[in-house]
Amino acid sequence: MLPGSLISAVGMALVFIPATMAAIGGVAPEQGGLASGIVNTTYQIGRLRTRRF
């Protein structure tokens, strides 16, 4: 279980951080909070859709 968790953590760092920077970096400073909220909400919805029960 630990190796899978480590691989997942590295993958998240390699994908989520650059994607967040790209999404938030392309908006006006006064809309940064809105962009951040949209990115985080989309991430949470994606996690729910791929969650195994």
C-alpha positions as CSV (number, residue, x, y, z in Angstrom):
1,M,0.0,0.0,0.0
2,L,2.8,2.4,0.8
3,P,4.5,2.2,-2.7
4,G,1.1,2.9,-4.3
5,S,0.6,5.9,-2.1
6,L,4.1,7.2,-2.8
7,I,3.6,6.9,-6.6
8,S,0.2,8.6,-6.3
9,A,1.7,11.5,-4.3
10,V,4.5,12.0,-6.8
11,G,2.0,11.9,-9.7
12,M,-0.2,14.5,-8.0
13,A,2.7,16.8,-7.4
14,L,3.8,16.5,-11.0
15,V,0.3,17.2,-12.4
16,F,-1.8,19.2,-9.9
17,I,0.7,21.9,-9.1
18,P,1.6,22.9,-12.7
19,A,-2.1,22.7,-13.6
20,T,-3.1,25.0,-10.7
21,M,-0.3,27.5,-11.6
22,A,-1.4,27.6,-15.2
23,A,-5.1,28.1,-14.3
24,I,-4.5,30.8,-11.6
25,G,-1.6,32.5,-13.4
26,G,-3.8,33.3,-16.4
27,V,-6.3,35.5,-14.6
28,A,-6.4,39.0,-13.2
29,P,-5.2,39.3,-9.6
30,E,-8.7,40.3,-8.4
31,Q,-10.1,37.1,-9.8
32,G,-7.4,34.8,-8.4
33,G,-9.7,33.6,-5.6
34,L,-12.5,32.7,-8.0
35,A,-10.0,30.8,-10.2
36,S,-8.6,29.0,-7.2
37,G,-12.1,28.0,-6.1
38,I,-13.0,26.6,-9.5
39,V,-9.7,24.6,-9.8
40,N,-10.2,23.1,-6.3
41,T,-13.9,22.3,-6.9
42,T,-13.0,20.6,-10.2
43,Y,-10.3,18.6,-8.4
44,Q,-12.7,17.5,-5.7
45,I,-15.4,16.5,-8.3
46,G,-12.8,14.5,-10.1
47,R,-11.8,12.7,-6.9
48,L,-15.4,11.8,-6.2
49,R,-15.9,10.4,-9.7
50,T,-12.8,8.2,-9.5
51,R,-13.2,7.1,-5.9
52,R,-13.5,3.4,-5.3
53,F,-16.1,2.2,-2.9
